[in-house]
Amino acid sequence: MSSFIVQGNANLHGEIIPQGAKNEALQVICAVLLTPEPVRISNIPDIRDVKRLLEILMSLGVEITPIDKNTIEFKAENINFDYLQSPEFVKTSGSIRASIMILGPLLARFKRAYAAKPGGDKIGRRPLNAHFEGFQALGAQVNYNSENTLYEITAKKLTGNYILLSEASVTGTANVVMAAVMAQGTTTIFNAACEPYLYQLCTMLKNMGAKISGIGSNLLTIEGVEYLTGCEHAILPDMIEIGSFIGLAAATQSALTIKNCGIPHLGIIPHVFRKLGVNLQIKNDDIFIPRQEEYEMETNMDGSILTISDAPWPGFTPDLISIALVTAIQAKGSVLIHQKMFESRLFFVDKLKEMGAQIILCDPHRATIIGLNRKYKLRGTVMESPDIRAGVSLLIAALSADGISRINNCEQIDRGYQDIVQRINALGAVIMREDN
């Protein structure tokens, strides 16, 4: 287990470029399984979750040719189905949730697929109903083998159908879309997730020859085709990392410029941070956050306490709830953070309270933050990263605190943030990595 040793009272300045979007990368990398032709993807983040997915694809027989650090060419001409039933596959899949998204493309192209129970963040229940119900609506049979702990999905053929997803699941929508693009007839998916990740996946699939309409909405119509070709695809900047850097600048009273943000794809993210009092300025495709001695959270129009809650896109993404919470700690005023989707995501606030934050955990889904308004600083402490986003939130808190903090289990942060220590140290931070 590795740790970050973090010097507090950080005074950061300069420019930082966001990595490619983690959640998009995991989807579009799985989509290369839909064609035997070469697919080149650029702006792939060099992070632990992507590396694990690449390990799975290489073991499956996919030819992977790095072009540079963030560009890879894939060729999925020959697929090793024996690997999909091996203990090695079960072990590797159990460490990354994105492994479930190989099901859709394999089912579309080969009419059979296997998946182990996926891993990922321990942030609460994350059922797979939307995935399997979508496959079944297309004509597939889903079985679970308790002996080898594998899901087996098979179909003599896939036939288009009307599908009402039980939830607007991002990975569930992606999986069903990839299964449907080569089904016979027309598929209509209602209550589809419409995050920028899905917009990008559908755009890539169209470039491969898929026929999809309604891209960017929650109603997708897909006309099945017999064959998909190779293509080139560029991944968007990571909106979660952009939000993390906005929170970092505010919490540490730093002046930062975030370059090349893909502003049209950020939705209400800038608006929410402005509600928290952050003075962010959009300049072309960049975001500038000036140094602020203090920042004051808004209240509702009737004077009641501000509420920040997550919601399916175009609502505020749940991946930034932890960042919004830690940003509010040194603001003036109070805010209710309502994390609706996952019942374990707010439990990391206990460590923030130990550092001196004034937080009331109302229940597993709601926390009230009473802003300190710089009256006193947080205190450095020893803590552990429970998941990717909470880990970065703890890192932000540590950089804003007095003294030295130690964040254990920092591999969780590595899963979603590329070279985070080097990039933040380049802004003036002092973070050391200790590998045990």
C-alpha positions in Angstrom: 0.0 0.0 0.0 1.3 3.4 -1.0 0.9 6.7 0.8 1.0 10.4 0.0 2.9 12.6 2.5 1.3 16.1 2.1 2.7 19.4 3.3 -0.2 21.7 4.2 -0.6 25.5 3.7 0.0 25.0 0.0 0.1 28.2 -2.1 -0.4 27.1 -5.7 -0.1 29.0 -8.9 0.2 28.3 -12.6 -1.5 26.4 -15.4 -2.7 22.8 -15.5 -4.1 20.7 -18.3 -6.8 18.1 -17.5 -6.3 14.5 -18.5 -8.6 12.7 -20.9 -11.9 11.7 -19.3 -11.6 8.4 -17.3 -15.2 7.4 -17.7 -15.2 8.0 -21.4 -12.0 6.1 -21.9 -13.3 3.0 -20.3 -16.3 2.9 -22.5 -14.6 3.6 -25.9 -11.8 1.2 -25.2 -14.4 -1.6 -24.7 -16.0 -0.5 -28.0 -12.9 -1.6 -30.0 -14.2 -5.2 -29.5 -17.0 -4.4 -32.0 -14.7 -4.6 -35.0 -11.7 -6.6 -36.3 -10.3 -3.4 -37.9 -7.8 -1.0 -36.3 -9.2 1.7 -33.9 -7.0 4.6 -32.8 -7.9 6.4 -29.6 -6.1 9.6 -28.4 -6.0 11.5 -25.1 -6.3 8.2 -23.1 -5.5 8.9 -19.5 -2.5 7.0 -18.1 -4.3 5.8 -14.9 -4.6 2.5 -13.0 -8.2 1.7 -14.1 -7.3 2.1 -17.8 -4.2 -0.1 -17.4 -6.3 -2.8 -15.8 -8.8 -2.7 -18.7 -5.9 -2.8 -21.2 -4.6 -5.9 -19.4 -8.0 -7.6 -19.9 -8.1 -6.7 -23.6 -4.5 -7.9 -24.2 -5.3 -11.2 -22.5 -8.4 -11.4 -24.7 -6.1 -11.3 -27.7 -6.6 -7.6 -28.7 -3.4 -6.2 -30.4 -2.5 -3.0 -28.5 0.0 -0.7 -30.1 1.0 2.4 -28.1 1.6 5.4 -30.4 2.6 7.8 -27.6 1.8 8.0 -23.9 -1.8 8.9 -24.4 -2.6 7.4 -27.9 -3.1 3.7 -28.6 -4.1 1.7 -31.7 -6.3 -1.4 -31.0 -7.0 -4.3 -33.3 -9.5 -6.9 -31.9 -9.2 -9.4 -34.8 -8.9 -12.6 -32.8 -10.7 -13.0 -29.4 -9.6 -15.7 -26.9 -12.8 -16.8 -25.2 -10.9 -19.3 -23.1 -9.4 -16.4 -21.1 -12.9 -15.2 -20.3 -13.6 -18.4 -18.4 -10.3 -18.4 -16.5 -9.5 -17.6 -12.8 -7.2 -14.9 -14.0 -10.1 -13.1 -15.7 -12.2 -13.4 -12.6 -9.4 -11.9 -10.5 -8.6 -9.0 -12.8 -12.3 -8.1 -13.5 -12.9 -8.1 -9.8 -10.7 -5.0 -9.4 -12.3 -2.8 -12.0 -16.0 -2.0 -12.6 -15.5 -1.2 -16.3 -14.8 -4.8 -17.0 -18.6 -5.3 -17.2 -18.7 -3.2 -20.4 -17.0 -5.8 -22.5 -20.3 -7.7 -22.5 -22.2 -5.5 -24.9 -19.6 -5.5 -27.7 -18.8 -9.2 -27.4 -22.5 -10.1 -27.4 -23.1 -7.9 -30.5 -20.2 -9.3 -32.5 -20.0 -13.0 -31.3 -23.4 -13.6 -29.7 -21.8 -14.7 -26.5 -19.9 -13.0 -23.7 -18.7 -13.7 -20.2 -18.1 -11.3 -17.3 -17.1 -11.7 -13.6 -18.6 -9.6 -10.8 -17.0 -6.2 -11.4 -15.0 -4.3 -8.8 -14.5 -0.6 -8.4 -15.3 2.0 -5.7 -17.0 0.8 -2.5 -19.5 3.6 -2.5 -22.7 1.6 -2.1 -24.9 -0.7 -4.0 -24.4 -0.6 -7.8 -26.8 -3.2 -9.3 -26.3 -4.5 -12.8 -30.1 -4.8 -13.6 -30.0 -2.2 -16.4 -27.3 -4.1 -18.2 -28.9 -7.5 -18.1 -32.5 -6.4 -18.6 -31.3 -4.5 -21.7 -29.6 -7.6 -23.1 -32.6 -9.8 -22.4 -34.9 -7.3 -24.2 -32.6 -7.8 -27.3 -33.1 -11.5 -27.1 -30.2 -12.7 -25.0 -30.2 -15.2 -22.2 -28.4 -14.3 -19.0 -27.1 -17.0 -16.6 -24.9 -16.9 -13.5 -22.5 -19.8 -12.7 -21.9 -19.8 -9.0 -19.0 -22.2 -9.3 -16.8 -20.0 -11.4 -18.6 -16.8 -10.5 -19.2 -15.8 -14.1 -22.1 -14.3 -15.9 -22.7 -15.9 -19.3 -24.8 -14.1 -21.9 -25.7 -15.8 -25.1 -28.0 -15.2 -28.0 -28.8 -17.0 -31.3 -29.5 -13.6 -32.6 -30.1 -10.1 -31.3 -33.3 -8.3 -32.3 -34.1 -4.7 -31.9 -36.7 -3.8 -29.3 -38.2 -1.0 -27.2 -36.2 -0.8 -24.0 -37.1 1.3 -21.0 -34.0 1.3 -18.8 -34.8 0.7 -15.1 -32.3 3.5 -14.2 -30.3 6.0 -16.2 -27.1 4.1 -15.7 -24.1 5.4 -17.6 -22.4 2.0 -17.9 -25.7 0.2 -18.4 -26.7 2.6 -21.3 -23.2 2.1 -22.8 -23.4 -1.6 -22.6 -26.9 -1.8 -24.2 -26.0 0.6 -26.9 -23.0 -1.4 -27.9 -25.1 -4.6 -27.9 -27.8 -3.0 -30.0 -25.7 -1.4 -32.8 -25.4 -4.8 -34.6 -28.9 -6.2 -33.7 -31.4 -6.9 -36.4 -34.0 -4.1 -36.7 -34.5 -1.0 -34.7 -33.8 -0.5 -31.0 -35.3 2.4 -29.0 -33.7 3.1 -25.6 -35.6 5.4 -23.2 -34.3 6.7 -20.0 -30.8 6.5 -21.4 -28.0 8.2 -19.6 -27.0 11.3 -21.6 -23.6 12.3 -20.0 -20.9 13.6 -22.4 -19.3 10.1 -22.1 -22.4 8.6 -23.9 -22.3 11.4 -26.4 -18.7 10.6 -27.2 -19.3 6.8 -27.3 -22.2 7.2 -29.7 -20.2 9.6 -31.9 -17.4 7.1 -32.1 -19.8 4.3 -32.9 -21.3 6.4 -35.7 -17.8 6.9 -37.1 -17.5 3.1 -37.1 -20.7 2.9 -39.2 -23.4 2.6 -36.5 -26.8 4.3 -37.1 -27.8 6.1 -34.0 -30.1 9.1 -33.6 -31.0 11.1 -30.5 -27.4 11.4 -29.4 -27.1 13.6 -26.3 -30.7 12.9 -25.2 -32.3 10.3 -23.0 -34.1 8.7 -26.0 -31.8 6.9 -28.4 -32.9 5.1 -31.6 -30.5 2.6 -33.1 -30.8 0.8 -36.5 -28.7 -2.3 -36.4 -26.0 -2.8 -39.0 -24.1 -6.0 -39.9 -20.6 -4.7 -39.6 -18.6 -1.9 -38.0 -15.3 -0.5 -39.3 -12.3 1.0 -37.6 -12.0 4.7 -36.8 -10.1 7.4 -35.0 -11.4 8.9 -31.8 -10.2 11.7 -29.4 -11.4 11.6 -25.8 -12.7 14.8 -24.1 -11.0 16.5 -21.2 -12.0 14.9 -17.8 -14.8 17.1 -16.3 -14.3 15.4 -12.9 -10.6 16.4 -12.9 -11.6 19.9 -13.9 -14.0 20.2 -11.0 -11.3 18.8 -8.7 -8.9 21.5 -9.8 -11.6 24.2 -9.2 -12.1 23.0 -5.7 -8.3 22.7 -5.1 -7.8 26.4 -6.1 -10.6 27.6 -3.9 -9.7 25.6 -0.8 -6.0 26.6 -1.0 -6.6 30.2 -1.9 -4.6 29.7 -5.1 -4.7 31.3 -8.5 -4.9 28.6 -11.2 -5.7 28.4 -14.9 -7.2 25.1 -16.1 -6.4 24.8 -19.8 -8.4 23.2 -22.6 -11.4 22.3 -20.6 -14.0 21.4 -23.3 -16.3 24.1 -21.9 -19.4 23.1 -23.9 -19.4 19.7 -22.3 -19.1 20.8 -18.7 -22.9 21.4 -18.2 -23.8 23.0 -14.9 -20.4 22.2 -13.2 -19.1 25.8 -13.3 -22.5 27.1 -12.1 -22.5 24.8 -9.1 -19.0 26.0 -8.0 -20.1 29.6 -8.4 -23.0 28.8 -6.0 -20.3 27.8 -3.5 -18.8 31.2 -3.9 -15.9 30.3 -6.3 -15.0 33.2 -8.6 -14.2 31.2 -11.7 -13.8 33.0 -15.0 -14.2 31.3 -18.4 -11.8 32.5 -21.1 -12.3 30.8 -24.4 -11.7 27.1 -23.5 -9.9 27.8 -20.3 -11.0 28.4 -16.7 -9.2 30.9 -14.5 -9.7 30.8 -10.7 -8.2 33.9 -9.1 -6.9 33.9 -5.5 -9.8 34.6 -3.1 -9.3 35.6 0.5 -12.8 34.4 1.2 -15.7 33.1 -0.8 -19.4 33.1 0.3 -21.9 30.4 -0.6 -25.3 31.5 -1.9 -28.6 31.0 -0.2 -31.9 30.1 -1.8 -34.1 32.9 -2.9 -36.2 32.6 0.3 -33.0 32.9 2.4 -32.9 29.2 3.2 -29.8 27.1 3.2 -28.2 26.2 -0.2 -28.6 22.5 -1.2 -26.2 20.9 -3.6 -27.4 17.5 -4.8 -26.4 15.0 -7.5 -28.6 13.9 -10.4 -28.5 12.2 -13.7 -27.1 14.4 -16.5 -27.7 17.3 -17.1 -27.8 17.5 -13.3 -24.7 17.7 -11.1 -22.5 14.6 -11.5 -22.3 12.5 -8.4 -18.5 12.1 -9.0 -18.1 15.8 -7.9 -20.2 15.7 -4.8 -17.1 14.9 -2.6 -15.2 17.8 -4.2 -18.1 20.2 -3.6 -18.2 19.1 0.0 -14.5 19.8 0.7 -14.7 23.1 -1.2 -17.5 24.3 1.2 -15.4 23.7 4.3 -13.6 27.1 4.2 -16.4 29.0 2.6 -18.6 31.5 4.4 -22.1 30.2 5.0 -23.6 26.8 5.1 -24.7 24.2 2.6 -26.6 20.9 2.6 -24.8 18.3 0.4 -27.3 15.6 -0.7 -25.7 12.6 -2.3 -28.7 10.7 -3.6 -27.2 7.8 -5.6 -24.7 6.0 -3.3 -25.3 5.3 0.4 -21.6 5.0 1.4 -20.0 8.0 -0.5 -20.2 10.5 2.4 -18.6 8.4 5.1 -15.2 9.9 4.5 -16.3 13.1 6.2 -15.3 11.6 9.6 -11.7 12.3 8.7 -12.6 15.9 7.6 -14.2 16.4 11.0 -11.1 15.1 12.7 -9.2 17.8 10.8 -11.5 20.5 12.2 -14.2 20.8 9.6 -17.7 21.6 10.9 -19.8 18.9 9.3 -23.0 17.2 10.5 -23.6 13.9 8.8 -27.4 13.8 8.9 -27.7 10.3 7.4 -25.8 8.2 4.8 -27.0 10.5 2.0 -26.9 14.0 3.5 -24.3 16.2 5.2 -24.5 19.8 6.4 -21.3 21.8 6.1 -20.9 25.0 8.2 -18.2 27.0 6.5 -15.2 28.0 8.5 -14.6 31.2 6.5 -10.8 31.0 7.2 -11.3 31.7 10.9 -9.1 28.7 11.5 -7.3 26.1 9.4 -7.8 22.4 9.2 -5.3 20.3 11.0 -3.0 17.7 9.3 -3.8 14.1 10.2 -3.4 10.5 9.0 -6.2 9.2 6.8 -7.0 6.6 4.2 -8.5 7.0 0.7 -11.7 4.9 0.5 -12.4 5.7 -3.2 -11.1 7.8 -6.0 -13.1 11.0 -5.5 -13.0 10.9 -1.7 -9.3 10.4 -1.9 -8.8 13.5 -4.0 -11.1 15.4 -1.6 -8.9 14.4 1.3 -5.8 15.5 -0.7 -7.4 18.9 -1.2 -8.1 19.1 2.5 -4.6 18.1 3.4 -3.1 20.8 1.1 -5.2 23.4 2.7 -4.5 22.3 6.3 -1.8 23.3 8.8 0.9 20.7 9.2 1.6 17.5 7.5 -0.9 14.9 6.5 -0.5 11.2 5.4 -3.0 9.7 3.0 -2.8 5.9 2.9 -4.2 3.7 0.2 -3.4 6.3 -2.4 -3.6 3.7 -5.1 -7.3 4.6 -5.1 -6.4 8.1 -6.3 -4.1 6.6 -9.0 -7.1 4.8 -10.4 -8.6 8.0 -11.7 -5.9 10.7 -11.7 -2.8 10.7 -14.0 0.5 11.7 -12.4 -1.4 13.7 -9.8 1.6 14.2 -7.5 3.9 15.5 -10.3 1.3 17.8 -11.8 0.2 19.4 -8.5 3.8 19.6 -7.3 4.5 21.5 -10.5 2.0 24.2 -9.2 4.0 24.6 -6.0 2.7 21.8 -3.7 4.9 19.6 -1.7 3.6 16.0 -1.9 5.9 12.9 -1.5 4.9 9.4 -2.4 5.9 6.6 -0.1 5.7 3.0 -1.4 5.4 0.4 1.4 
